[in-house]
């Protein structure tokens, strides 16, 4: 597999340098970041845990696009990650052994229809439904209607009835300062199971303020247990600029949970795969998305109610500060009859060292509730770290 990835990278780069320059244009880009962070007391117990650690890691992404003409592009994105000191590229010698193909797809325009075919990224409902890479087809008609085919799983090549795949239809209705996007997803799962999500995203620009909302229902049926799905996700948020230097932002989201896992009703909001909604630093992954505190669903938002209020202060052209407070509780009690995850305070300073090179310093503390403590009397979770990043 590693040899195949290396061959693919060499082939793409070889194409860029061997085909005559007049045949197409080449676009290069990328992203790099190095993080140094420590998290402690994440396990919810009095003993040491793999959830508590200190480490330094680096991520590198390189992008290459061959622009063949105004209507045809070949897009590729490569990635490799290393933890300093590991044996896959972070140890002495630094001979990396892992190369990932994040994206590789054709971007073609046929009149009013744009088609992206291959391995590509997609965001649905701000990540509450999907925010990841996938293999499939994305058709956009007249810049407003999206038709998506997504292959979720093809692990059983001997039984085509066990294929997992999803179909998405969305249409953006744009007005004066607002966009309303109805969306429907149907996932055909193995063993004749299926699920569907239907709802709407709303975005409005009110001048100095902006607001957004996402409202979705999930239904379906899971064989052979014959369990019926019925779940909800509701989210609203917004921000307002009080001045050129000070802004306020906030959000509230609710994802239903299952009040009785033993009955024939599945009431917890459930992903089809690829859901990723980052929120707070400790409970919701945040910048240091390594682990989260005990009891939290992390970016796979389900069985939770969370409330956020924060501010951004732009002290100068290069320096800004963010402060956020998060309150979170489970929508349904855990096995110990607890629901309060805690109240979290996140602080971040961002400084542009030189044009293009950004430094972030982050500190977070969770005043943990009983649903995080898991019946123990451990200290509150805390996290501290820095991140240096650039993109081009």
BELMO-V261148 format. One record per residue. N is the residue number from 1. RES is the residue in one letter. OMEGA is omega in whole degrees, -180 to 180 (999 if undefined). D_LAST is the distance of its C-alpha to the last C-alpha in Angstrom with 1 decimal. Layout:
n: (N | N)
res: (RES | RES)
omega: (OMEGA | OMEGA)
d_last: (D_LAST | D_LAST)
This chain:
n: (1 | 2 | 3 | 4 | 5 | 6 | 7 | 8 | 9 | 10 | 11 | 12 | 13 | 14 | 15 | 16 | 17 | 18 | 19 | 20 | 21 | 22 | 23 | 24 | 25 | 26 | 27 | 28 | 29 | 30 | 31 | 32 | 33 | 34 | 35 | 36 | 37 | 38 | 39 | 40 | 41 | 42 | 43 | 44 | 45 | 46 | 47 | 48 | 49 | 50 | 51 | 52 | 53 | 54 | 55 | 56 | 57 | 58 | 59 | 60 | 61 | 62 | 63 | 64 | 65 | 66 | 67 | 68 | 69 | 70 | 71 | 72 | 73 | 74 | 75 | 76 | 77 | 78 | 79 | 80 | 81 | 82 | 83 | 84 | 85 | 86 | 87 | 88 | 89 | 90 | 91 | 92 | 93 | 94 | 95 | 96 | 97 | 98 | 99 | 100 | 101 | 102 | 103 | 104 | 105 | 106 | 107 | 108 | 109 | 110 | 111 | 112 | 113 | 114 | 115 | 116 | 117 | 118 | 119 | 120 | 121 | 122 | 123 | 124 | 125 | 126 | 127 | 128 | 129 | 130 | 131 | 132 | 133 | 134 | 135 | 136 | 137 | 138 | 139 | 140 | 141 | 142 | 143 | 144 | 145 | 146 | 147 | 148 | 149 | 150 | 151 | 152 | 153 | 154 | 155 | 156 | 157 | 158 | 159 | 160 | 161 | 162 | 163 | 164 | 165 | 166 | 167 | 168 | 169 | 170 | 171 | 172 | 173 | 174 | 175 | 176 | 177 | 178 | 179 | 180 | 181 | 182 | 183 | 184 | 185 | 186 | 187 | 188 | 189 | 190 | 191 | 192 | 193 | 194 | 195 | 196 | 197 | 198 | 199 | 200 | 201 | 202 | 203 | 204 | 205 | 206 | 207 | 208 | 209 | 210 | 211 | 212 | 213 | 214 | 215 | 216 | 217 | 218 | 219 | 220 | 221 | 222 | 223 | 224 | 225 | 226 | 227 | 228 | 229 | 230 | 231 | 232 | 233 | 234 | 235 | 236 | 237 | 238 | 239 | 240 | 241 | 242 | 243 | 244 | 245 | 246 | 247 | 248 | 249 | 250 | 251 | 252 | 253 | 254 | 255 | 256 | 257 | 258 | 259 | 260 | 261 | 262 | 263 | 264 | 265 | 266 | 267 | 268 | 269 | 270 | 271 | 272 | 273 | 274 | 275 | 276 | 277 | 278 | 279 | 280 | 281 | 282 | 283 | 284 | 285 | 286 | 287 | 288 | 289 | 290 | 291 | 292 | 293 | 294 | 295 | 296 | 297 | 298 | 299 | 300 | 301 | 302 | 303 | 304 | 305 | 306 | 307 | 308 | 309 | 310 | 311 | 312 | 313 | 314 | 315 | 316 | 317 | 318 | 319 | 320 | 321 | 322 | 323 | 324 | 325 | 326 | 327 | 328 | 329 | 330 | 331 | 332 | 333 | 334 | 335 | 336 | 337 | 338 | 339 | 340 | 341 | 342 | 343 | 344 | 345 | 346 | 347 | 348 | 349 | 350 | 351 | 352 | 353 | 354 | 355 | 356 | 357 | 358 | 359 | 360 | 361 | 362 | 363 | 364 | 365 | 366 | 367 | 368 | 369 | 370 | 371 | 372 | 373 | 374 | 375 | 376 | 377 | 378 | 379 | 380 | 381 | 382 | 383 | 384 | 385 | 386 | 387 | 388 | 389 | 390 | 391 | 392)
res: (X | X | X | X | X | X | X | X | X | X | X | X | X | X | X | X | X | X | X | X | X | X | X | X | X | X | X | X | X | X | X | X | X | X | X | X | X | X | X | X | X | X | X | X | X | X | X | X | X | X | X | X | X | X | X | X | X | X | X | X | X | X | X | X | X | X | X | X | X | X | X | X | X | X | X | X | X | X | X | X | X | X | X | X | X | X | X | X | X | X | X | X | X | X | X | X | X | X | X | X | X | X | X | X | X | X | X | X | X | X | X | X | X | X | X | X | X | X | X | X | X | X | X | X | X | X | X | X | X | X | X | X | X | X | X | X | X | X | X | X | X | X | X | X | X | X | X | X | X | X | X | X | X | X | X | X | X | X | X | X | X | X | X | X | X | X | X | X | X | X | X | X | X | X | X | X | X | X | X | X | X | X | X | X | X | X | X | X | X | X | X | X | X | X | X | X | X | X | X | X | X | X | X | X | X | X | X | X | X | X | X | X | X | X | X | X | X | X | X | X | X | X | X | X | X | X | X | X | X | X | X | X | X | X | X | X | X | X | X | X | X | X | X | X | X | X | X | X | X | X | X | X | X | X | X | X | X | X | X | X | X | X | X | X | X | X | X | X | X | X | X | X | X | X | X | X | X | X | X | X | X | X | X | X | X | X | X | X | X | X | X | X | X | X | X | X | X | X | X | X | X | X | X | X | X | X | X | X | X | X | X | X | X | X | X | X | X | X | X | X | X | X | X | X | X | X | X | X | X | X | X | X | X | X | X | X | X | X | X | X | X | X | X | X | X | X | X | X | X | X | X | X | X | X | X | X | X | X | X | X | X | X | X | X | X | X | X | X | X | X | X | X | X | X | X | X | X | X | X | X | X | X | X | X | X | X | X | X | X | X | X | X)
omega: (180 | 179 | 179 | 179 | 180 | 178 | -180 | 180 | 180 | -179 | -180 | 180 | 177 | 177 | -177 | -173 | -178 | 179 | 180 | -176 | -178 | -176 | -180 | 176 | 179 | 176 | 179 | 176 | 179 | 179 | 178 | 173 | 173 | -177 | 173 | -174 | 177 | 171 | -174 | 177 | -179 | -170 | -177 | 177 | -180 | -176 | 176 | -176 | 175 | 177 | -179 | -178 | 173 | 180 | 176 | 177 | -177 | 173 | 177 | 175 | 176 | -178 | 174 | 178 | 173 | 179 | -176 | 174 | -177 | -175 | -176 | 177 | 173 | -170 | 179 | 177 | -179 | -177 | 167 | -178 | 175 | 168 | -176 | 179 | 180 | -175 | 177 | 177 | -178 | -178 | 178 | -175 | 177 | 178 | -177 | -178 | -178 | 174 | -178 | 169 | -180 | -179 | 170 | -175 | 174 | 177 | -174 | 179 | 179 | -179 | -179 | -176 | 172 | -178 | 172 | -174 | 179 | 180 | -172 | 179 | -179 | 174 | 177 | 177 | 175 | -177 | 177 | 176 | -175 | 170 | -174 | 173 | -179 | 174 | -179 | -176 | 176 | 178 | 176 | -176 | 177 | 177 | -174 | -176 | -180 | 176 | -173 | 169 | -175 | 174 | -178 | -175 | 178 | -174 | -180 | -177 | -179 | -177 | -177 | 179 | 180 | 176 | 173 | -179 | -177 | 178 | -176 | 172 | 178 | 180 | -179 | 177 | -174 | 177 | -179 | 178 | 179 | 175 | 176 | -175 | 171 | -177 | 175 | 177 | 174 | 180 | 177 | -173 | -178 | 179 | 179 | 176 | 177 | 173 | 177 | 177 | -179 | -179 | -174 | 170 | 180 | 176 | -179 | 176 | -176 | -178 | 179 | -179 | 174 | 180 | 178 | 177 | 175 | -175 | -172 | 173 | 177 | 177 | 178 | 179 | -178 | 174 | 0 | -177 | 180 | 177 | -180 | 180 | 174 | -173 | -177 | 170 | -180 | -179 | 175 | 179 | 179 | 176 | 179 | 177 | 178 | 177 | 177 | -175 | -170 | 175 | 175 | 177 | 180 | 177 | 174 | 174 | 180 | 174 | -172 | 176 | -179 | -178 | 180 | -178 | -176 | -178 | -175 | 180 | 175 | -172 | 179 | 174 | -171 | 179 | 172 | -176 | 177 | 177 | 178 | 177 | 180 | 178 | -177 | -177 | -175 | -178 | -172 | 179 | 180 | -177 | -179 | -171 | -179 | 176 | 175 | -180 | -177 | 175 | -178 | 178 | -180 | -180 | 177 | -170 | 178 | 177 | -176 | 167 | -179 | -179 | -177 | 170 | -177 | 179 | 173 | -180 | 178 | -175 | 179 | -180 | -176 | -171 | 176 | -179 | 175 | 175 | -177 | 172 | 179 | 172 | -177 | 176 | 177 | 177 | 176 | -178 | 175 | -176 | 178 | -180 | -179 | 179 | -174 | 178 | 177 | 177 | -173 | 175 | 179 | 178 | -180 | 172 | -179 | -178 | 178 | -176 | 171 | -177 | 179 | -178 | -172 | 176 | 176 | 175 | -170 | 174 | -179 | 180 | -180 | 170 | -165 | 173 | -176 | 178 | 174 | -179 | 178 | 176 | -180 | 179 | -176 | 176 | -180 | 176 | 176 | -178 | 177 | 178 | 177 | 176 | 176 | -174 | 175 | 175 | -179 | 999)
d_last: (28.8 | 26.5 | 27.7 | 26.9 | 23.2 | 22.9 | 24.7 | 22.4 | 19.2 | 21.2 | 22.5 | 19.2 | 17.8 | 21.3 | 21.4 | 18.4 | 20.3 | 23.8 | 24.1 | 24.7 | 21.9 | 24.1 | 24.2 | 20.7 | 17.2 | 14.3 | 10.8 | 8.2 | 5.1 | 5.4 | 6.5 | 9.1 | 12.1 | 15.6 | 18.5 | 22.0 | 24.5 | 28.2 | 30.1 | 33.9 | 36.8 | 34.8 | 37.5 | 40.2 | 42.8 | 44.3 | 43.3 | 40.2 | 37.8 | 34.8 | 33.2 | 33.3 | 31.1 | 28.8 | 25.9 | 22.6 | 20.0 | 16.6 | 14.3 | 11.8 | 10.3 | 9.5 | 9.5 | 11.7 | 13.5 | 16.6 | 17.6 | 21.3 | 22.4 | 22.1 | 23.6 | 22.2 | 18.9 | 18.6 | 15.7 | 15.0 | 13.2 | 14.3 | 14.6 | 16.8 | 18.1 | 20.4 | 22.8 | 23.7 | 27.1 | 27.3 | 28.6 | 25.8 | 23.5 | 23.8 | 27.2 | 28.5 | 27.2 | 24.0 | 24.6 | 22.5 | 24.6 | 22.5 | 19.9 | 19.3 | 18.7 | 17.1 | 17.2 | 18.9 | 20.4 | 21.6 | 20.7 | 23.8 | 25.4 | 29.2 | 30.4 | 30.0 | 28.8 | 25.3 | 25.3 | 22.8 | 24.7 | 23.7 | 21.7 | 19.5 | 18.6 | 21.0 | 21.8 | 25.5 | 27.2 | 24.2 | 24.4 | 28.1 | 28.8 | 25.7 | 22.0 | 21.1 | 20.6 | 23.8 | 25.5 | 27.0 | 27.0 | 25.7 | 27.5 | 26.7 | 29.6 | 29.4 | 26.2 | 28.5 | 30.1 | 28.4 | 30.3 | 28.9 | 30.5 | 29.3 | 30.8 | 31.1 | 33.3 | 35.1 | 36.5 | 40.0 | 40.2 | 44.0 | 44.4 | 42.4 | 43.9 | 41.7 | 38.4 | 36.2 | 34.3 | 33.3 | 33.4 | 31.7 | 32.6 | 30.9 | 31.4 | 29.7 | 32.4 | 31.0 | 33.1 | 33.0 | 30.4 | 30.6 | 29.7 | 32.0 | 30.9 | 33.7 | 32.7 | 34.8 | 34.1 | 36.7 | 36.3 | 38.9 | 39.4 | 41.7 | 45.5 | 45.7 | 43.7 | 41.5 | 39.6 | 38.3 | 36.3 | 36.8 | 35.7 | 33.7 | 30.6 | 31.0 | 28.6 | 29.9 | 28.6 | 31.4 | 30.0 | 29.5 | 29.6 | 28.3 | 29.9 | 29.3 | 31.4 | 31.7 | 35.2 | 36.0 | 39.0 | 39.0 | 42.0 | 43.2 | 45.5 | 45.2 | 47.7 | 49.9 | 50.3 | 50.5 | 48.4 | 47.4 | 44.0 | 43.9 | 41.0 | 39.1 | 35.8 | 35.6 | 32.7 | 32.4 | 30.1 | 28.8 | 27.8 | 29.3 | 28.3 | 31.3 | 29.9 | 26.7 | 26.5 | 27.9 | 27.3 | 29.1 | 28.1 | 30.0 | 30.7 | 33.5 | 33.4 | 36.3 | 36.4 | 39.9 | 41.4 | 44.4 | 47.6 | 49.5 | 47.8 | 51.2 | 52.1 | 51.2 | 48.6 | 44.9 | 43.7 | 40.4 | 37.2 | 35.9 | 32.7 | 32.8 | 29.8 | 26.2 | 26.9 | 24.4 | 24.7 | 23.4 | 25.5 | 26.9 | 25.8 | 29.0 | 30.5 | 27.5 | 24.8 | 22.4 | 19.6 | 21.6 | 22.5 | 24.8 | 28.2 | 30.0 | 33.4 | 36.5 | 37.6 | 34.4 | 32.9 | 29.3 | 26.9 | 29.7 | 31.4 | 35.1 | 38.4 | 36.9 | 37.1 | 34.5 | 34.4 | 31.6 | 31.7 | 29.2 | 27.9 | 24.8 | 25.5 | 23.2 | 24.9 | 22.8 | 19.7 | 18.0 | 20.3 | 21.2 | 23.6 | 24.3 | 27.7 | 28.8 | 32.1 | 32.6 | 36.0 | 36.3 | 39.3 | 40.2 | 41.6 | 44.3 | 45.8 | 44.8 | 47.5 | 48.8 | 49.3 | 46.4 | 43.7 | 42.1 | 38.8 | 38.3 | 36.7 | 33.3 | 31.8 | 28.1 | 26.7 | 23.1 | 21.9 | 18.3 | 17.5 | 14.5 | 15.4 | 13.4 | 10.9 | 7.7 | 10.0 | 12.2 | 15.7 | 17.8 | 21.6 | 23.5 | 27.2 | 29.1 | 32.8 | 34.8 | 38.5 | 39.3 | 41.9 | 44.4 | 42.3 | 39.8 | 42.5 | 44.1 | 47.5 | 46.8 | 46.7 | 43.5 | 41.4 | 38.7 | 35.2 | 32.6 | 29.0 | 27.1 | 23.7 | 20.5 | 16.9 | 14.1 | 10.5 | 6.9 | 3.8 | 0.0)
